[in-house]
């Protein structure tokens, strides 16, 4: 946890970034380039990405820790769209403590 997966395909990484849920969009960040992003991969893993160079790049990795219920619900909706809700629920059960930030 907390490390970028080695060999993560660029096209898959871009697809995750394109559908990620933005978090922290207050200046100096924006809706176009938020400080953090959250997304669910097709295997149910929750990923977060944080800016490494604002306005330029992100560093992404599997997320574990606290998470608010509204963000979990938004991520569950993504998992449902991809048909991986069961795997997502297993990830939440194993790696997420419900409540507190980050949340929407």
N, C-alpha and C positions, 0 to 999 in steps of 0.2 A: 504494500500500500504506500501511497505517497510518491511513487516513482513512475516516470513515463515508461510504458511497456516497450521493450526493445523490439524493433522490427515491425511496429504498428504501421500497416499500409497507409500511404498518403491519401488515397482515395477514400478509405474508410474514415480516417481522421477528419478529412474535410467534410464528409457527410455528417459526422457527429457535430462538428462546429456549426454547420449550416442550420441544424435544427435545435441547437442547445437553448436552454432557458437562461436569459441574462439575469445577473444579480449584481447589485451595486452599480448604479448608473449615474450617481451624483458626480459632479465635477471633482477631479479632472477627467472622470470617466463619462461615458454617454451610452445611450441606447445602441448606437452604432459600434461602440467598442467598450463594453462593460468591463469592470474589474474581474468578475468571475462569471463562469458559465457552468451549467449543470446539464447533463444529458444521460440517457440510458442507451447502452449498446445492445445489440441484438441478442446477446447472451444474458441480459438482465443486469449487468454490471453498471453501477452508477459511476460516471466520470465527472470530475470537475476540471476546469481549466482556469488558470489565473494568468493575468498579464505578466510577462517577463520584461517587455518593453512596450509600455502603453501606446496604443495606436499602431503597433507593428506585429506583435506575436504573443502566443499563449504557451504555457507549459501545462500539459494535461496528465492526469493520473487517476486511478480508481479511488473513489471517495469512501472513507469510513469515518464515523464520528457522529456528532449531533446534527439533526436536521429537523426543521419545523414541518408540521403536518400539511401546510398548504403547498410547500415545495415538493413534499413526497407525493401528494395528490397529483400535482402537475406532471411529475416524472412518471407516475403510474399511468397516466393517460397516454404518454409517449410509449410506454411499454405495451399497453393494450393495443395501440395502433400497430406495433411491430409483432404482436403475437408472442411476447415474452413476459407477460405479466406474472406468471408463476415463478419464473427464474428471478424476476425483479423482486417479488415478495420474499424469496429466499435470501437475496442479497440484503434487503432491508432487515430481515430478521437476524442475520448473522453479523452485519457490519454497521447498522445505523441505530443510534439512540434517538428515539422520537421526542422532539420538543427542543425549543430554543433555536438560536440562529444556526445556520442560515435558514431563512424562510422568505416567502414572498409577501 
